Amino acid sequence: MKTNIGGIDRIVRVVAGLVLLGLALGSYIGPWGYVGLVPLATAAVGWCPLYTMLGIKTCPHRVG
């Protein structure tokens, strides 16, 4: 499993995940907000299965 999520993408995923979880815990959007666990998990491992299927890679290429 190669990393396919870059630094900025990870930050955006963490923020979005925390916002969704906060809204769910505050009963503003209901249980659908727990989908915020998905971006948090993908940011934690640095790999997104959807990106793999679509051929997207936001992490920088390493030379050497």
All heavy atoms as TSV, in Angstrom:
chain	resi	resn	atom	element	x	y	z
A	1	MET	N	N	0.852	-1.176	0.000
A	1	MET	CA	C	0.000	0.000	0.000
A	1	MET	C	C	0.896	1.236	0.000
A	1	MET	O	O	1.519	1.554	1.007
A	1	MET	CB	C	-0.870	-0.063	1.250
A	1	MET	CG	C	-1.997	0.850	1.267
A	1	MET	SD	S	-3.239	0.479	2.529
A	1	MET	CE	C	-2.353	0.382	4.023
A	2	LYS	N	N	0.965	1.913	-1.121
A	2	LYS	CA	C	1.787	3.116	-1.226
A	2	LYS	C	C	0.978	4.349	-0.839
A	2	LYS	O	O	-0.225	4.413	-1.070
A	2	LYS	CB	C	2.288	3.289	-2.657
A	2	LYS	CG	C	3.272	2.242	-3.081
A	2	LYS	CD	C	3.792	2.557	-4.459
A	2	LYS	CE	C	4.835	1.548	-4.869
A	2	LYS	NZ	N	5.386	1.845	-6.186
A	3	THR	N	N	1.670	5.318	-0.277
A	3	THR	CA	C	1.023	6.575	0.101
A	3	THR	C	C	0.546	7.307	-1.143
A	3	THR	O	O	1.283	7.433	-2.119
A	3	THR	CB	C	2.014	7.466	0.870
A	3	THR	OG1	O	2.456	6.755	2.020
A	3	THR	CG2	C	1.377	8.751	1.307
A	4	ASN	N	N	-0.696	7.768	-1.146
A	4	ASN	CA	C	-1.201	8.544	-2.274
A	4	ASN	C	C	-1.886	9.836	-1.821
A	4	ASN	O	O	-2.559	10.493	-2.605
A	4	ASN	CB	C	-2.139	7.699	-3.156
A	4	ASN	CG	C	-3.391	7.237	-2.448
A	4	ASN	OD1	O	-3.619	7.535	-1.286
A	4	ASN	ND2	N	-4.199	6.477	-3.149
A	5	ILE	N	N	-1.706	10.205	-0.556
A	5	ILE	CA	C	-2.286	11.438	-0.025
A	5	ILE	C	C	-1.162	12.343	0.444
A	5	ILE	O	O	-0.347	11.954	1.273
A	5	ILE	CB	C	-3.235	11.147	1.152
A	5	ILE	CG1	C	-4.394	10.270	0.694
A	5	ILE	CG2	C	-3.761	12.436	1.743
A	5	ILE	CD1	C	-5.311	9.854	1.808
A	6	GLY	N	N	-1.127	13.568	-0.090
A	6	GLY	CA	C	-0.101	14.534	0.264
A	6	GLY	C	C	-0.425	15.297	1.535
A	6	GLY	O	O	-1.477	15.120	2.145
A	7	GLY	N	N	0.496	16.173	1.931
A	7	GLY	CA	C	0.382	16.916	3.180
A	7	GLY	C	C	-0.838	17.817	3.275
A	7	GLY	O	O	-1.569	17.791	4.268
A	8	ILE	N	N	-1.072	18.622	2.263
A	8	ILE	CA	C	-2.220	19.538	2.288
A	8	ILE	C	C	-3.517	18.750	2.266
A	8	ILE	O	O	-4.473	19.072	2.971
A	8	ILE	CB	C	-2.142	20.539	1.118
A	8	ILE	CG1	C	-0.931	21.450	1.290
A	8	ILE	CG2	C	-3.423	21.344	1.010
A	8	ILE	CD1	C	-0.654	22.360	0.122
A	9	ASP	N	N	-3.559	17.692	1.468
A	9	ASP	CA	C	-4.737	16.829	1.397
A	9	ASP	C	C	-5.030	16.211	2.763
A	9	ASP	O	O	-6.178	16.134	3.187
A	9	ASP	CB	C	-4.502	15.743	0.350
A	9	ASP	CG	C	-5.765	15.019	-0.066
A	9	ASP	OD1	O	-6.840	15.329	0.464
A	9	ASP	OD2	O	-5.668	14.133	-0.937
A	10	ARG	N	N	-3.993	15.803	3.475
A	10	ARG	CA	C	-4.176	15.229	4.810
A	10	ARG	C	C	-4.774	16.250	5.771
A	10	ARG	O	O	-5.674	15.941	6.546
A	10	ARG	CB	C	-2.853	14.734	5.376
A	10	ARG	CG	C	-2.459	13.387	4.881
A	10	ARG	CD	C	-1.235	12.894	5.616
A	10	ARG	NE	N	-0.908	11.554	5.157
A	10	ARG	CZ	C	-0.040	10.770	5.740
A	10	ARG	NH1	N	0.623	11.193	6.797
A	10	ARG	NH2	N	0.201	9.567	5.287
A	11	ILE	N	N	-4.264	17.469	5.718
A	11	ILE	CA	C	-4.770	18.528	6.603
A	11	ILE	C	C	-6.245	18.799	6.330
A	11	ILE	O	O	-7.055	18.906	7.251
A	11	ILE	CB	C	-3.932	19.817	6.452
A	11	ILE	CG1	C	-2.518	19.578	6.986
A	11	ILE	CG2	C	-4.588	20.994	7.162
A	11	ILE	CD1	C	-1.537	20.670	6.642
A	12	VAL	N	N	-6.600	18.887	5.063
A	12	VAL	CA	C	-8.003	19.129	4.684
A	12	VAL	C	C	-8.887	17.987	5.167
A	12	VAL	O	O	-9.994	18.210	5.682
A	12	VAL	CB	C	-8.123	19.318	3.158
A	12	VAL	CG1	C	-9.569	19.324	2.713
A	12	VAL	CG2	C	-7.423	20.594	2.726
A	13	ARG	N	N	-8.413	16.752	5.032
A	13	ARG	CA	C	-9.186	15.593	5.482
A	13	ARG	C	C	-9.382	15.597	6.997
A	13	ARG	O	O	-10.472	15.279	7.487
A	13	ARG	CB	C	-8.497	14.300	5.057
A	13	ARG	CG	C	-8.620	14.021	3.581
A	13	ARG	CD	C	-7.721	12.855	3.168
A	13	ARG	NE	N	-7.768	12.634	1.750
A	13	ARG	CZ	C	-8.535	11.715	1.166
A	13	ARG	NH1	N	-9.278	10.926	1.897
A	13	ARG	NH2	N	-8.540	11.591	-0.139
A	14	VAL	N	N	-8.351	15.947	7.741
A	14	VAL	CA	C	-8.463	15.989	9.203
A	14	VAL	C	C	-9.469	17.059	9.614
A	14	VAL	O	O	-10.352	16.816	10.449
A	14	VAL	CB	C	-7.090	16.224	9.864
A	14	VAL	CG1	C	-7.242	16.570	11.332
A	14	VAL	CG2	C	-6.198	15.013	9.681
A	15	VAL	N	N	-9.364	18.239	9.034
A	15	VAL	CA	C	-10.292	19.327	9.376
A	15	VAL	C	C	-11.723	18.947	9.020
A	15	VAL	O	O	-12.639	19.107	9.836
A	15	VAL	CB	C	-9.862	20.646	8.687
A	15	VAL	CG1	C	-10.931	21.709	8.828
A	15	VAL	CG2	C	-8.539	21.135	9.244
A	16	ALA	N	N	-11.930	18.429	7.809
A	16	ALA	CA	C	-13.278	18.039	7.386
A	16	ALA	C	C	-13.836	16.936	8.279
A	16	ALA	O	O	-15.011	16.984	8.679
A	16	ALA	CB	C	-13.257	17.587	5.936
A	17	GLY	N	N	-13.015	15.963	8.609
A	17	GLY	CA	C	-13.466	14.872	9.472
A	17	GLY	C	C	-13.848	15.355	10.858
A	17	GLY	O	O	-14.873	14.946	11.405
A	18	LEU	N	N	-13.028	16.243	11.421
A	18	LEU	CA	C	-13.338	16.770	12.747
A	18	LEU	C	C	-14.592	17.629	12.746
A	18	LEU	O	O	-15.395	17.579	13.686
A	18	LEU	CB	C	-12.150	17.559	13.292
A	18	LEU	CG	C	-10.920	16.731	13.661
A	18	LEU	CD1	C	-9.765	17.648	14.054
A	18	LEU	CD2	C	-11.236	15.743	14.764
A	19	VAL	N	N	-14.787	18.406	11.695
A	19	VAL	CA	C	-16.000	19.229	11.588
A	19	VAL	C	C	-17.233	18.337	11.513
A	19	VAL	O	O	-18.233	18.556	12.212
A	19	VAL	CB	C	-15.927	20.181	10.379
A	19	VAL	CG1	C	-17.276	20.791	10.068
A	19	VAL	CG2	C	-14.891	21.272	10.612
A	20	LEU	N	N	-17.184	17.305	10.658
A	20	LEU	CA	C	-18.333	16.403	10.534
A	20	LEU	C	C	-18.628	15.680	11.846
A	20	LEU	O	O	-19.795	15.567	12.244
A	20	LEU	CB	C	-18.082	15.383	9.419
A	20	LEU	CG	C	-18.215	15.911	8.001
A	20	LEU	CD1	C	-17.706	14.882	7.001
A	20	LEU	CD2	C	-19.671	16.258	7.705
A	21	LEU	N	N	-17.587	15.201	12.515
A	21	LEU	CA	C	-17.806	14.530	13.793
A	21	LEU	C	C	-18.358	15.483	14.845
A	21	LEU	O	O	-19.235	15.122	15.626
A	21	LEU	CB	C	-16.514	13.904	14.293
A	21	LEU	CG	C	-16.088	12.632	13.581
A	21	LEU	CD1	C	-14.728	12.166	14.096
A	21	LEU	CD2	C	-17.112	11.545	13.764
A	22	GLY	N	N	-17.849	16.715	14.861
A	22	GLY	CA	C	-18.354	17.702	15.802
A	22	GLY	C	C	-19.822	18.020	15.576
A	22	GLY	O	O	-20.604	18.129	16.526
A	23	LEU	N	N	-20.201	18.133	14.308
A	23	LEU	CA	C	-21.608	18.389	13.993
A	23	LEU	C	C	-22.486	17.203	14.359
A	23	LEU	O	O	-23.625	17.378	14.806
A	23	LEU	CB	C	-21.756	18.719	12.504
A	23	LEU	CG	C	-21.175	20.066	12.062
A	23	LEU	CD1	C	-21.210	20.194	10.545
A	23	LEU	CD2	C	-21.920	21.218	12.714
A	24	ALA	N	N	-21.972	15.995	14.173
A	24	ALA	CA	C	-22.736	14.803	14.540
A	24	ALA	C	C	-22.885	14.695	16.056
A	24	ALA	O	O	-23.971	14.397	16.558
A	24	ALA	CB	C	-22.063	13.554	13.995
A	25	LEU	N	N	-21.809	14.941	16.779
A	25	LEU	CA	C	-21.869	14.859	18.234
A	25	LEU	C	C	-22.744	15.957	18.826
A	25	LEU	O	O	-23.340	15.781	19.884
A	25	LEU	CB	C	-20.462	14.922	18.827
A	25	LEU	CG	C	-19.583	13.706	18.533
A	25	LEU	CD1	C	-18.150	13.959	18.983
A	25	LEU	CD2	C	-20.139	12.477	19.213
A	26	GLY	N	N	-22.825	17.101	18.142
A	26	GLY	CA	C	-23.677	18.191	18.600
A	26	GLY	C	C	-25.112	18.055	18.131
A	26	GLY	O	O	-25.931	18.945	18.336
A	27	SER	N	N	-25.441	16.964	17.488
A	27	SER	CA	C	-26.795	16.664	16.986
A	27	SER	C	C	-27.295	17.686	15.966
A	27	SER	O	O	-28.487	17.964	15.884
A	27	SER	CB	C	-27.795	16.555	18.141
A	27	SER	OG	O	-27.426	15.507	19.003
A	28	TYR	N	N	-26.371	18.260	15.188
A	28	TYR	CA	C	-26.771	19.205	14.157
A	28	TYR	C	C	-27.090	18.508	12.839
A	28	TYR	O	O	-27.958	18.940	12.103
A	28	TYR	CB	C	-25.669	20.238	13.916
A	28	TYR	CG	C	-25.472	21.168	15.087
A	28	TYR	CD1	C	-24.390	21.028	15.935
A	28	TYR	CD2	C	-26.383	22.180	15.354
A	28	TYR	CE1	C	-24.207	21.861	17.010
A	28	TYR	CE2	C	-26.217	23.032	16.429
A	28	TYR	CZ	C	-25.123	22.863	17.252
A	28	TYR	OH	O	-24.958	23.689	18.321
A	29	ILE	N	N	-26.374	17.452	12.527
A	29	ILE	CA	C	-26.613	16.779	11.244
A	29	ILE	C	C	-26.955	15.303	11.418
A	29	ILE	O	O	-27.098	14.585	10.443
A	29	ILE	CB	C	-25.411	16.924	10.290
A	29	ILE	CG1	C	-24.137	16.341	10.883
A	29	ILE	CG2	C	-25.214	18.353	9.875
A	29	ILE	CD1	C	-22.969	16.343	9.917
A	30	GLY	N	N	-27.090	14.849	12.624
A	30	GLY	CA	C	-27.472	13.462	12.865
A	30	GLY	C	C	-26.328	12.488	12.663
A	30	GLY	O	O	-25.169	12.877	12.544
A	31	PRO	N	N	-26.668	11.213	12.580
A	31	PRO	CA	C	-25.641	10.174	12.498
A	31	PRO	C	C	-24.836	10.189	11.198
A	31	PRO	O	O	-23.786	9.563	11.125
A	31	PRO	CB	C	-26.428	8.871	12.644
A	31	PRO	CG	C	-27.830	9.206	12.335
A	31	PRO	CD	C	-28.012	10.648	12.679
A	32	TRP	N	N	-25.291	10.881	10.178
A	32	TRP	CA	C	-24.532	10.953	8.926
A	32	TRP	C	C	-23.193	11.634	9.127
A	32	TRP	O	O	-22.268	11.433	8.351
A	32	TRP	CB	C	-25.327	11.697	7.842
A	32	TRP	CG	C	-26.430	10.854	7.302
A	32	TRP	CD1	C	-27.749	10.970	7.597
A	32	TRP	CD2	C	-26.306	9.743	6.415
A	32	TRP	NE1	N	-28.456	9.999	6.942
A	32	TRP	CE2	C	-27.591	9.246	6.204
A	32	TRP	CE3	C	-25.227	9.135	5.788
A	32	TRP	CZ2	C	-27.823	8.138	5.380
A	32	TRP	CZ3	C	-25.469	8.042	4.969
A	32	TRP	CH2	C	-26.752	7.558	4.769
A	33	GLY	N	N	-23.055	12.414	10.150
A	33	GLY	CA	C	-21.800	13.093	10.425
A	33	GLY	C	C	-20.673	12.155	10.808
A	33	GLY	O	O	-19.501	12.504	10.707
A	34	TYR	N	N	-21.026	10.947	11.214
A	34	TYR	CA	C	-19.995	9.981	11.583
A	34	TYR	C	C	-19.227	9.470	10.366
A	34	TYR	O	O	-18.229	8.770	10.514
A	34	TYR	CB	C	-20.588	8.820	12.381
A	34	TYR	CG	C	-21.063	9.288	13.736
A	34	TYR	CD1	C	-22.417	9.414	14.019
A	34	TYR	CD2	C	-20.155	9.645	14.717
A	34	TYR	CE1	C	-22.842	9.868	15.251
A	34	TYR	CE2	C	-20.566	10.099	15.954
A	34	TYR	CZ	C	-21.923	10.210	16.216
A	34	TYR	OH	O	-22.337	10.671	17.435
A	35	VAL	N	N	-19.668	9.853	9.180
A	35	VAL	CA	C	-18.889	9.556	7.977
A	35	VAL	C	C	-17.568	10.321	8.034
A	35	VAL	O	O	-16.644	10.015	7.291
A	35	VAL	CB	C	-19.707	9.885	6.697
A	35	VAL	CG1	C	-19.762	11.377	6.446
A	35	VAL	CG2	C	-19.151	9.157	5.504
A	36	GLY	N	N	-17.451	11.271	8.940
A	36	GLY	CA	C	-16.206	12.002	9.166
A	36	GLY	C	C	-15.070	11.111	9.637
A	36	GLY	O	O	-13.903	11.494	9.568
A	37	LEU	N	N	-15.382	9.908	10.069
A	37	LEU	CA	C	-14.340	8.954	10.451
A	37	LEU	C	C	-13.538	8.494	9.236
A	37	LEU	O	O	-12.365	8.157	9.358
A	37	LEU	CB	C	-14.961	7.743	11.153
A	37	LEU	CG	C	-15.552	8.012	12.525
A	37	LEU	CD1	C	-16.320	6.795	13.026
A	37	LEU	CD2	C	-14.463	8.387	13.505
A	38	VAL	N	N	-14.164	8.494	8.068
A	38	VAL	CA	C	-13.480	8.039	6.852
A	38	VAL	C	C	-12.320	8.966	6.486
A	38	VAL	O	O	-11.198	8.490	6.300
A	38	VAL	CB	C	-14.477	7.869	5.690
A	38	VAL	CG1	C	-13.759	7.540	4.394
A	38	VAL	CG2	C	-15.509	6.807	6.020
A	39	PRO	N	N	-12.542	10.291	6.360
A	39	PRO	CA	C	-11.394	11.132	6.042
A	39	PRO	C	C	-10.328	11.136	7.144
A	39	PRO	O	O	-9.139	11.245	6.850
A	39	PRO	CB	C	-11.981	12.527	5.832
A	39	PRO	CG	C	-13.359	12.488	6.328
A	39	PRO	CD	C	-13.784	11.063	6.363
A	40	LEU	N	N	-10.735	10.979	8.391
A	40	LEU	CA	C	-9.746	10.901	9.468
A	40	LEU	C	C	-8.891	9.640	9.333
A	40	LEU	O	O	-7.670	9.688	9.498
A	40	LEU	CB	C	-10.429	10.920	10.832
A	40	LEU	CG	C	-10.969	12.266	11.301
A	40	LEU	CD1	C	-11.714	12.099	12.621
A	40	LEU	CD2	C	-9.849	13.268	11.450
A	41	ALA	N	N	-9.515	8.533	9.008
A	41	ALA	CA	C	-8.777	7.276	8.867
A	41	ALA	C	C	-7.835	7.316	7.667
A	41	ALA	O	O	-6.683	6.897	7.757
A	41	ALA	CB	C	-9.751	6.108	8.730
A	42	THR	N	N	-8.311	7.842	6.539
A	42	THR	CA	C	-7.457	7.897	5.357
A	42	THR	C	C	-6.305	8.871	5.558
A	42	THR	O	O	-5.204	8.628	5.075
A	42	THR	CB	C	-8.258	8.269	4.094
A	42	THR	OG1	O	-8.923	9.516	4.287
A	42	THR	CG2	C	-9.260	7.184	3.738
A	43	ALA	N	N	-6.536	9.938	6.292
A	43	ALA	CA	C	-5.447	10.874	6.591
A	43	ALA	C	C	-4.423	10.231	7.514
A	43	ALA	O	O	-3.224	10.451	7.369
A	43	ALA	CB	C	-6.000	12.151	7.223
A	44	ALA	N	N	-4.886	9.414	8.432
A	44	ALA	CA	C	-3.977	8.767	9.387
A	44	ALA	C	C	-3.044	7.773	8.703
A	44	ALA	O	O	-1.864	7.696	9.031
A	44	ALA	CB	C	-4.780	8.068	10.476
A	45	VAL	N	N	-3.574	7.027	7.735
A	45	VAL	CA	C	-2.745	6.017	7.070
A	45	VAL	C	C	-2.066	6.547	5.811
A	45	VAL	O	O	-1.140	5.926	5.306
A	45	VAL	CB	C	-3.548	4.736	6.740
A	45	VAL	CG1	C	-4.018	4.064	7.999
A	45	VAL	CG2	C	-4.677	5.015	5.791
A	46	GLY	N	N	-2.543	7.677	5.282
A	46	GLY	CA	C	-1.923	8.271	4.097
A	46	GLY	C	C	-2.295	7.601	2.799
A	46	GLY	O	O	-1.657	7.820	1.769
A	47	TRP	N	N	-3.341	6.797	2.821
A	47	TRP	CA	C	-3.748	6.055	1.635
A	47	TRP	C	C	-5.259	6.098	1.499
A	47	TRP	O	O	-5.988	5.879	2.463
A	47	TRP	CB	C	-3.281	4.611	1.745
A	47	TRP	CG	C	-3.642	3.761	0.577
A	47	TRP	CD1	C	-3.058	3.763	-0.640
A	47	TRP	CD2	C	-4.680	2.786	0.521
A	47	TRP	NE1	N	-3.668	2.847	-1.455
A	47	TRP	CE2	C	-4.663	2.229	-0.760
A	47	TRP	CE3	C	-5.628	2.335	1.438
A	47	TRP	CZ2	C	-5.556	1.249	-1.159
A	47	TRP	CZ3	C	-6.504	1.352	1.043
A	47	TRP	CH2	C	-6.464	0.816	-0.240
A	48	CYS	N	N	-5.725	6.396	0.282
A	48	CYS	CA	C	-7.152	6.467	0.003
A	48	CYS	C	C	-7.483	5.453	-1.090
A	48	CYS	O	O	-6.951	5.545	-2.196
A	48	CYS	CB	C	-7.531	7.870	-0.429
A	48	CYS	SG	S	-9.265	8.044	-0.892
A	49	PRO	N	N	-8.367	4.492	-0.813
A	49	PRO	CA	C	-8.700	3.496	-1.831
A	49	PRO	C	C	-9.382	4.109	-3.059
A	49	PRO	O	O	-9.159	3.655	-4.178
A	49	PRO	CB	C	-9.618	2.519	-1.114
A	49	PRO	CG	C	-10.003	3.153	0.168
A	49	PRO	CD	C	-9.025	4.233	0.457
A	50	LEU	N	N	-10.175	5.155	-2.871
A	50	LEU	CA	C	-10.825	5.804	-4.004
A	50	LEU	C	C	-9.794	6.465	-4.911
A	50	LEU	O	O	-9.896	6.389	-6.137
A	50	LEU	CB	C	-11.847	6.827	-3.517
A	50	LEU	CG	C	-12.657	7.538	-4.595
A	50	LEU	CD1	C	-13.474	6.527	-5.396
A	50	LEU	CD2	C	-13.570	8.572	-3.988
A	51	TYR	N	N	-8.796	7.105	-4.324
A	51	TYR	CA	C	-7.714	7.699	-5.115
A	51	TYR	C	C	-7.005	6.626	-5.938
A	51	TYR	O	O	-6.631	6.853	-7.075
A	51	TYR	CB	C	-6.705	8.396	-4.213
A	51	TYR	CG	C	-7.046	9.825	-3.830
A	51	TYR	CD1	C	-8.324	10.333	-3.968
A	51	TYR	CD2	C	-6.077	10.661	-3.314
A	51	TYR	CE1	C	-8.623	11.623	-3.603
A	51	TYR	CE2	C	-6.354	11.968	-2.949
A	51	TYR	CZ	C	-7.631	12.446	-3.092
A	51	TYR	OH	O	-7.916	13.728	-2.745
A	52	THR	N	N	-6.808	5.457	-5.340
A	52	THR	CA	C	-6.145	4.367	-6.055
A	52	THR	C	C	-6.971	3.938	-7.264
A	52	THR	O	O	-6.431	3.759	-8.357
A	52	THR	CB	C	-5.930	3.165	-5.116
A	52	THR	OG1	O	-5.131	3.596	-4.014
A	52	THR	CG2	C	-5.228	2.028	-5.822
A	53	MET	N	N	-8.271	3.789	-7.086
A	53	MET	CA	C	-9.142	3.380	-8.195
A	53	MET	C	C	-9.184	4.422	-9.307
A	53	MET	O	O	-9.270	4.078	-10.483
A	53	MET	CB	C	-10.562	3.113	-7.691
A	53	MET	CG	C	-10.672	1.856	-6.868
A	53	MET	SD	S	-12.363	1.394	-6.477
A	53	MET	CE	C	-12.894	2.736	-5.443
A	54	LEU	N	N	-9.121	5.702	-8.933
A	54	LEU	CA	C	-9.191	6.779	-9.920
A	54	LEU	C	C	-7.830	7.194	-10.453
A	54	LEU	O	O	-7.742	8.030	-11.352
A	54	LEU	CB	C	-9.892	8.000	-9.308
A	54	LEU	CG	C	-11.345	7.788	-8.891
A	54	LEU	CD1	C	-11.894	9.022	-8.200
A	54	LEU	CD2	C	-12.208	7.425	-10.096
A	55	GLY	N	N	-6.766	6.642	-9.897
A	55	GLY	CA	C	-5.416	6.974	-10.347
A	55	GLY	C	C	-4.938	8.345	-9.901
A	55	GLY	O	O	-4.088	8.950	-10.540
A	56	ILE	N	N	-5.464	8.831	-8.792
A	56	ILE	CA	C	-5.092	10.144	-8.269
A	56	ILE	C	C	-3.998	9.971	-7.226
A	56	ILE	O	O	-4.020	9.039	-6.430
A	56	ILE	CB	C	-6.315	10.846	-7.637
A	56	ILE	CG1	C	-7.402	11.061	-8.689
A	56	ILE	CG2	C	-5.920	12.153	-6.983
A	56	ILE	CD1	C	-8.714	11.540	-8.117
A	57	LYS	N	N	-3.041	10.890	-7.233
A	57	LYS	CA	C	-1.970	10.875	-6.231
A	57	LYS	C	C	-1.615	12.325	-5.921
A	57	LYS	O	O	-1.179	13.060	-6.796
A	57	LYS	CB	C	-0.763	10.127	-6.780
A	57	LYS	CG	C	0.324	9.890	-5.785
A	57	LYS	CD	C	1.404	8.998	-6.364
A	57	LYS	CE	C	2.428	8.715	-5.311
A	57	LYS	NZ	N	3.478	7.825	-5.793
A	58	THR	N	N	-1.822	12.741	-4.663
A	58	THR	CA	C	-1.537	14.133	-4.291
A	58	THR	C	C	-0.239	14.280	-3.518
A	58	THR	O	O	0.117	15.384	-3.146
A	58	THR	CB	C	-2.697	14.714	-3.450
A	58	THR	OG1	O	-2.858	13.959	-2.266
A	58	THR	CG2	C	-3.989	14.738	-4.232
A	59	CYS	N	N	0.449	13.177	-3.262
A	59	CYS	CA	C	1.721	13.279	-2.563
A	59	CYS	C	C	2.836	13.570	-3.573
A	59	CYS	O	O	2.744	13.180	-4.737
A	59	CYS	CB	C	2.042	12.026	-1.759
A	59	CYS	SG	S	2.217	10.557	-2.734
A	60	PRO	N	N	3.876	14.273	-3.145
A	60	PRO	CA	C	4.957	14.623	-4.069
A	60	PRO	C	C	5.752	13.396	-4.492
A	60	PRO	O	O	5.862	12.424	-3.747
A	60	PRO	CB	C	5.825	15.579	-3.261
A	60	PRO	CG	C	5.516	15.282	-1.840
A	60	PRO	CD	C	4.102	14.797	-1.800
A	61	HIS	N	N	6.280	13.461	-5.705
A	61	HIS	CA	C	7.115	12.374	-6.205
A	61	HIS	C	C	8.493	12.480	-5.594
A	61	HIS	O	O	9.063	13.560	-5.496
A	61	HIS	CB	C	7.228	12.450	-7.727
A	61	HIS	CG	C	5.934	12.247	-8.423
A	61	HIS	ND1	N	5.373	11.009	-8.571
A	61	HIS	CD2	C	5.055	13.116	-8.990
A	61	HIS	CE1	C	4.224	11.122	-9.221
A	61	HIS	NE2	N	4.001	12.401	-9.469
A	62	ARG	N	N	9.057	11.370	-5.188
A	62	ARG	CA	C	10.386	11.357	-4.605
A	62	ARG	C	C	11.368	10.859	-5.656
A	62	ARG	O	O	11.148	9.840	-6.289
A	62	ARG	CB	C	10.428	10.472	-3.375
A	62	ARG	CG	C	9.551	11.022	-2.289
A	62	ARG	CD	C	9.561	10.106	-1.089
A	62	ARG	NE	N	8.489	10.498	-0.213
A	62	ARG	CZ	C	8.652	10.788	1.056
A	62	ARG	NH1	N	9.835	10.720	1.588
A	62	ARG	NH2	N	7.639	11.142	1.792
A	63	VAL	N	N	12.439	11.597	-5.810
A	63	VAL	CA	C	13.475	11.231	-6.773
A	63	VAL	C	C	14.653	10.654	-6.008
A	63	VAL	O	O	15.086	11.193	-5.002
A	63	VAL	CB	C	13.927	12.465	-7.587
A	63	VAL	CG1	C	15.013	12.071	-8.554
A	63	VAL	CG2	C	12.732	13.068	-8.313
A	64	GLY	N	N	15.208	9.577	-6.503
A	64	GLY	CA	C	16.393	9.049	-5.849
A	64	GLY	C	C	16.278	7.642	-5.618
A	64	GLY	O	O	16.518	6.745	-5.160
